[in-house]
Every structure is written in C-alpha cells, then in structure tokens.
C-alpha cells in the first residue's frame, strides 16, 4: 500500500508495512492533530503521531467505525461482531454478545457506549461488561448518536419504504416510523439532525429515491423530502457549525440557513460520503472522485495526489485527514 500525504502543496509518498498494503481504509477519528487513527479491511488500523504507523489487531475482519475519548480509550467495530479496544499500548479483541456485522458506535464516556448493526439488538458497554438490548428494529441499525445516558437515537438501515427511529430513555428502547437516516449530527438533546434517503418502487419497477432531512426539537421529529428525487438520490452525511448553518452531502449538496434547505452548486465529483468543517467558511467534503472545499462563497475541488473513492473525513484545528479505497490517506494542511 502507498501512503500519499499532501502538505503545503508538496506531495510525499512512502510505503507502509506489507500487512496493510492494499487494505481499504473506511473511517478516521482522533483526539488531537498528532493522534489520529484510521481503520479498514482485514483488521487494518493505522495511527498517525507525526508519522503513520501500522497497528496489528489480530483480527482479519473489515472495520467500519472508530470512536474514542483519548489515546488510551479507543474503540473500533466491524464485521462478524468484531469489537476492538485499545488500552495502554495494545489492541485487544473484546468478546461481545453478537456475531453480526456492526456498523456504528457512539457514546458519552468510556463507561457508556452503544454499538449498532445488523439484527434487532443494540450492544451497550457500562464500563465492565457488554449486554445486548433488544431495539425492535427489524432491518438492523446503521447510525447512532448519543448525548447522554438517557438520550440515544438510532436509525435503521432500511431505505425502501418507511424506516424507523429508536430512542433510548435510560431504561428501554422505543420506536416510531420515520424516514431512514445514514448519519446524525446534534448540538443538544433538543436539537438533533439526521440525513439519509427514502425510496419507493414505481409502477414501472424502477426505484425512485429522495434526499431526506430530519430534525428533532425535543418533542417530535420533522422530516423533509429535499429536491425532486431520482434513482440514486440520497444523503450520506451531515455536519453543522451551528443551528443555522448545516451541510448535507450525498448525491447532491444542500445547505440549511436556519429557514430552508437549498441546493448549492458543487464540483462534479460523484457522490459524497463525508463532510466536516472548521468554521462556516471552511468546510470539506470527500466524494467518489476527490475532495471539495467551501470557502464561504463557492465549493471548489482541491488538488490532491489521489482523491478517488474517499469515504471518511476528520480534522482538528488546521489539519484535515481523509481516507478511502486502497488504503489511501490524504492529509491537508493549508
């Protein structure tokens, strides 16, 4: 695998250890500019602490998400019930009551974590043990967001026909019909946003999909069908700088100004999978064919050494990292 780094307009490449060559990296997270972790297929975990280092996990499974609170409290989840925990100086595989594929993880502290995936069970960690908690989600869950011990939202991964939301109140999960959500972003327990898609079969047996936005005001969810719809429409991720400044990306790019969602001109980069920003005028999106940047006026394509198939983005202060196919990691520092 070749690691490609873009920094100050100078592109540098270096080779990583054979064990992670060719591994697709799918998600990125970290706690500081010099403490960033990426996960991918075949159990690949990479760490950046000034240079990128291989981390062997002892797991051959694809890893879908990474989440943590500090260098010594990191978690990764993936296929076949894989849950990995980094404590002190090594990763260890944690036994959990599931062998199904796991898709998302969130939490408010090391003693209050939630993991969701296939099936109707959510997994909860209380700091000592994992337990399986029935949610009633028939199609499984693909996204989760937690603001506190008694406030956790998750959405099913079903986008044909009605979807459901499930909510944890500290004691039980309750569920309600709603549109499917692929990503959450929240500012407070009474200001939570979701972005996704909802599809239906038409009489000619073609699939017609809509971008969907959902908002929770503390009492109820409100949903919008955004745009006119199309065969491949749908949002993949959402990020916001404040309640009057949110971006939703996917097949199209939309912005919320506090009153309405409006489509914004965007470079032809294919569908986008992730969005993250540093301020209202400094937002990044990773897409099928590259990286785009919003400067407060227009979206423009960034010159990157290899921007194809990027799927995750994360950053802190002046540094941004994006990950994608074939183990590509791109670092951007203006």
C-alpha positions as CSV (number, residue, x, y, z in Angstrom):
1,X,0.0,0.0,0.0
2,X,1.2,3.5,-0.8
3,X,0.5,6.3,1.6
4,X,0.1,9.7,0.0
5,X,0.4,12.8,2.0
6,X,-0.4,16.3,0.8
7,X,1.1,19.1,2.9
8,X,1.8,22.7,2.0
9,X,1.4,21.8,-1.7
10,X,4.2,19.3,-1.5
11,X,3.2,15.7,-2.2
12,X,5.2,12.9,-0.5
13,X,4.7,9.2,-0.7
14,X,6.0,6.4,1.5
15,X,5.4,2.7,1.8
16,X,3.8,1.1,4.8
17,X,4.3,-2.3,6.2
18,X,3.2,-5.2,3.9
19,X,0.5,-6.3,6.3
20,X,-1.6,-3.2,5.5
21,X,-0.8,-2.8,1.8
22,X,-3.9,-2.9,-0.3
23,X,-6.2,-2.5,2.7
24,X,-9.2,-0.2,2.1
25,X,-9.5,2.4,4.9
26,X,-13.0,3.4,5.6
27,X,-13.2,5.7,8.7
28,X,-11.0,8.1,10.6
29,X,-11.0,9.6,14.1
30,X,-8.7,11.1,16.7
31,X,-8.3,13.2,19.8
32,X,-5.5,15.6,18.6
33,X,-3.7,16.6,15.4
34,X,-0.8,14.2,16.3
35,X,-3.0,11.3,17.4
36,X,-5.2,10.1,14.5
37,X,-6.4,6.6,13.8
38,X,-7.8,5.0,10.6
39,X,-9.5,1.7,10.2
40,X,-10.2,-0.5,7.2
41,X,-10.5,-4.0,5.8
42,X,-8.6,-7.1,7.1
43,X,-8.4,-5.5,10.5
44,X,-6.2,-2.7,9.4
45,X,-5.6,0.1,11.9
46,X,-3.2,2.9,11.2
47,X,-2.0,5.6,13.7
48,X,-0.6,9.0,12.9
49,X,1.6,10.6,15.5
50,X,3.9,12.6,13.3
51,X,4.4,9.6,11.0
52,X,1.9,6.8,10.1
53,X,2.5,3.5,11.9
54,X,0.9,0.1,11.4
55,X,-1.1,-1.3,14.2
56,X,-1.8,-5.1,14.2
57,X,-5.1,-6.0,15.7
58,X,-5.2,-9.8,15.5
59,X,-8.4,-9.5,13.6
60,X,-8.9,-10.2,9.8
61,X,-12.3,-8.5,9.7
62,X,-13.3,-5.3,8.0
63,X,-13.6,-2.4,10.4
64,X,-16.3,0.1,9.8
65,X,-16.1,2.7,12.5
66,X,-13.6,4.0,15.1
67,X,-14.5,6.1,18.1
68,X,-12.8,7.2,21.2
69,X,-12.2,9.6,24.0
70,X,-8.4,9.6,24.3
71,X,-5.3,7.8,23.0
72,X,-5.8,5.1,25.7
73,X,-9.5,4.7,25.2
74,X,-10.2,3.9,21.5
75,X,-12.8,1.5,20.1
76,X,-13.3,0.0,16.6
77,X,-16.2,-2.1,15.3
78,X,-16.7,-4.1,12.2
79,X,-17.9,-7.3,10.6
80,X,-18.8,-10.5,12.4
81,X,-19.3,-9.0,15.8
82,X,-15.8,-7.5,15.8
83,X,-15.1,-5.1,18.7
84,X,-11.6,-3.9,19.4
85,X,-10.4,-1.9,22.3
86,X,-7.1,-0.1,22.6
87,X,-6.0,0.3,26.2
88,X,-2.5,1.4,27.2
89,X,-0.2,0.2,24.4
90,X,-2.1,-2.6,22.6
91,X,-5.3,-3.5,20.8
92,X,-7.3,-6.4,22.1
93,X,-10.4,-8.1,20.7
94,X,-13.4,-7.8,23.1
95,X,-16.0,-10.6,23.3
96,X,-19.5,-9.2,22.8
97,X,-22.9,-11.0,22.6
98,X,-23.1,-10.7,18.8
99,X,-21.5,-12.2,15.7
100,X,-23.4,-10.0,13.3
101,X,-21.9,-7.1,11.3
102,X,-21.6,-3.9,13.3
103,X,-22.0,-0.5,11.6
104,X,-21.8,2.4,14.1
105,X,-20.6,3.4,17.5
106,X,-21.3,6.3,19.8
107,X,-21.1,7.2,23.5
108,X,-20.7,9.8,26.1
109,X,-18.0,8.3,28.2
110,X,-15.8,5.1,28.4
111,X,-18.5,3.7,30.7
112,X,-21.4,4.4,28.4
113,X,-21.0,3.1,24.8
114,X,-23.5,2.0,22.2
115,X,-22.9,-0.1,19.1
116,X,-25.5,-0.9,16.4
117,X,-25.5,-3.1,13.3
118,X,-27.4,-6.0,11.8
119,X,-30.3,-7.5,13.7
120,X,-32.6,-6.1,16.3
121,X,-30.1,-5.8,19.1
122,X,-28.0,-2.8,20.2
123,X,-24.9,-3.5,22.3
124,X,-24.2,-1.5,25.4
125,X,-21.0,-1.2,27.4
126,X,-21.2,0.0,31.0
127,X,-17.5,0.0,31.7
128,X,-17.4,-3.6,32.9
129,X,-19.5,-5.7,30.6
130,X,-21.3,-5.8,27.3
131,X,-25.0,-6.5,27.1
132,X,-27.4,-7.0,24.2
133,X,-30.5,-4.8,24.4
134,X,-33.5,-5.5,22.0
135,X,-34.5,-2.5,20.0
136,X,-37.3,-3.7,17.8
137,X,-35.5,-2.7,14.6
138,X,-36.4,-5.4,12.1
139,X,-33.8,-4.3,9.5
140,X,-31.0,-3.6,11.8
141,X,-29.5,-0.2,12.7
142,X,-27.0,1.8,10.6
143,X,-26.5,5.1,12.6
144,X,-26.4,6.1,16.2
145,X,-25.9,9.3,18.2
146,X,-25.8,9.8,22.0
147,X,-26.0,13.0,24.0
148,X,-26.3,11.4,27.5
149,X,-27.0,8.2,29.4
150,X,-30.8,8.7,28.9
151,X,-30.8,10.1,25.4
152,X,-29.6,7.9,22.5
153,X,-31.0,7.9,18.9
154,X,-30.5,5.3,16.3
155,X,-31.9,4.7,12.8
156,X,-32.5,1.6,10.8
157,X,-30.6,0.9,7.6
158,X,-33.7,0.3,5.5
159,X,-34.3,2.9,2.9
160,X,-37.2,1.3,0.8
161,X,-40.5,2.3,2.2
162,X,-40.9,3.7,5.8
163,X,-38.0,3.5,8.2
164,X,-37.9,3.7,11.9
165,X,-36.1,5.7,14.7
166,X,-35.4,4.1,18.0
167,X,-34.8,6.1,21.2
168,X,-33.2,5.0,24.5
169,X,-34.5,6.8,27.6
170,X,-32.2,5.2,30.1
171,X,-34.4,2.2,30.6
172,X,-36.0,1.0,27.4
173,X,-35.9,1.5,23.6
174,X,-39.0,2.9,22.0
175,X,-39.5,3.2,18.3
176,X,-41.5,5.1,15.7
177,X,-42.0,5.2,12.0
178,X,-39.8,7.6,10.2
179,X,-37.5,8.1,7.2
180,X,-34.2,6.3,7.1
181,X,-31.1,8.1,8.3
182,X,-27.4,7.5,7.3
183,X,-25.9,10.0,9.7
184,X,-26.7,12.1,12.7
185,X,-25.4,15.5,13.9
186,X,-26.5,17.0,17.2
187,X,-26.0,20.3,19.0
188,X,-28.1,19.4,22.1
189,X,-30.7,16.8,23.1
190,X,-33.4,19.1,21.7
191,X,-31.6,19.9,18.5
192,X,-30.7,16.8,16.6
193,X,-30.4,16.4,12.9
194,X,-30.4,13.4,10.6
195,X,-29.7,13.0,6.9
196,X,-30.5,10.0,4.7
197,X,-32.8,8.8,1.9
198,X,-36.1,7.2,1.4
199,X,-37.0,5.1,-1.7
200,X,-40.1,3.6,-3.3
201,X,-40.8,1.3,-6.2
202,X,-42.6,2.9,-9.1
203,X,-45.2,1.2,-11.3
204,X,-42.6,0.6,-14.0
205,X,-40.5,-1.3,-11.3
206,X,-37.8,1.4,-11.1
207,X,-36.6,2.7,-7.8
208,X,-37.2,6.4,-7.0
209,X,-35.4,7.9,-4.1
210,X,-35.5,11.2,-2.2
211,X,-32.9,13.1,-0.1
212,X,-34.3,13.2,3.5
213,X,-33.6,15.6,6.3
214,X,-35.0,15.1,9.8
215,X,-34.9,17.3,12.9
216,X,-35.8,16.7,16.5
217,X,-36.8,19.7,18.6
218,X,-37.0,17.9,21.9
219,X,-40.6,16.8,21.4
220,X,-41.0,15.4,17.9
221,X,-39.2,14.7,14.6
222,X,-40.0,16.7,11.5
223,X,-38.9,15.3,8.1
224,X,-38.3,17.0,4.7
225,X,-38.1,15.4,1.3
226,X,-35.4,17.6,-0.2
227,X,-35.3,18.0,-4.0
228,X,-37.3,16.4,-6.8
229,X,-36.0,12.9,-6.3
230,X,-34.2,10.5,-8.6
231,X,-33.0,6.9,-8.9
232,X,-29.8,7.5,-7.0
233,X,-30.7,10.4,-4.7
234,X,-29.9,10.3,-1.0
235,X,-27.8,11.9,1.7
236,X,-24.8,10.1,3.3
237,X,-23.6,12.5,6.0
238,X,-24.5,15.8,7.8
239,X,-22.3,18.3,9.6
240,X,-23.1,21.7,11.1
241,X,-21.3,24.7,12.6
242,X,-24.5,25.9,14.3
243,X,-28.3,25.6,14.2
244,X,-28.4,28.0,11.3
245,X,-25.5,26.5,9.3
246,X,-25.6,22.8,8.3
247,X,-24.4,20.9,5.3
248,X,-25.9,17.6,4.0
249,X,-23.9,15.7,1.3
250,X,-24.5,12.6,-0.8
251,X,-25.8,12.5,-4.4
252,X,-26.3,16.3,-4.0
253,X,-25.2,19.0,-1.7
254,X,-27.6,21.1,0.3
255,X,-27.2,23.9,2.9
256,X,-29.5,24.9,5.8
257,X,-29.5,28.6,6.7
258,X,-31.9,28.4,9.6
259,X,-35.0,28.7,7.5
260,X,-34.8,26.5,4.5
261,X,-32.7,23.8,2.7
262,X,-31.2,25.0,-0.6
263,X,-29.2,23.1,-3.2
264,X,-25.7,24.5,-3.7
265,X,-23.6,24.3,-6.8
266,X,-20.9,21.6,-6.4
267,X,-18.0,20.3,-8.4
268,X,-18.6,17.1,-10.5
269,X,-17.0,14.7,-8.0
270,X,-19.6,11.9,-7.9
271,X,-21.5,11.1,-4.7
272,X,-20.0,12.4,-1.4
273,X,-19.7,10.2,1.6
274,X,-18.5,12.5,4.3
275,X,-18.5,16.2,5.4
276,X,-16.6,18.0,8.2
277,X,-15.7,21.6,8.8
278,X,-13.7,24.0,10.9
279,X,-16.0,27.1,10.6
280,X,-18.8,28.5,8.4
281,X,-16.4,29.4,5.7
282,X,-14.1,26.4,5.9
283,X,-15.9,23.1,5.2
284,X,-14.6,19.9,3.4
285,X,-16.4,17.1,1.7
286,X,-15.0,13.8,0.5
287,X,-16.5,12.2,-2.6
288,X,-16.1,9.4,-5.1
289,X,-13.7,11.4,-7.3
290,X,-12.0,13.9,-4.9
291,X,-12.2,16.4,-2.2
292,X,-14.1,19.7,-2.3
293,X,-13.8,22.8,-0.1
294,X,-16.3,25.5,0.8
295,X,-14.7,29.0,1.4
296,X,-17.9,30.7,2.4
297,X,-18.8,31.6,-1.2
298,X,-18.3,28.6,-3.5
299,X,-17.3,24.9,-3.4
300,X,-14.1,24.2,-5.3
301,X,-12.2,21.0,-5.9
302,X,-8.9,20.6,-4.0
303,X,-5.9,19.4,-5.8
304,X,-5.0,16.1,-4.2
305,X,-2.4,13.5,-5.2
306,X,-5.1,10.7,-5.2
307,X,-8.6,11.6,-4.3
308,X,-10.6,8.7,-5.7
309,X,-13.1,6.8,-3.6
310,X,-12.7,8.8,-0.4
311,X,-15.2,7.8,2.2
312,X,-14.3,9.4,5.6
313,X,-13.0,12.7,6.8
314,X,-11.9,14.1,10.2
315,X,-9.8,17.1,11.3
316,X,-8.7,19.3,14.1
317,X,-7.5,22.9,14.0
318,X,-5.6,23.4,10.7
319,X,-5.2,19.7,9.8
320,X,-7.6,17.5,7.9
321,X,-7.3,13.8,7.1
322,X,-9.4,11.9,4.5
323,X,-9.4,8.1,3.9
324,X,-10.6,5.9,1.1
325,X,-10.0,3.0,-1.3
326,X,-6.8,1.0,-1.5
327,X,-5.6,2.3,1.9
328,X,-5.2,5.9,0.7
329,X,-4.8,8.5,3.4
330,X,-4.6,12.2,2.4
331,X,-3.5,14.9,4.8
332,X,-4.3,18.5,4.0
333,X,-2.7,21.4,5.8
334,X,-3.1,24.9,4.2
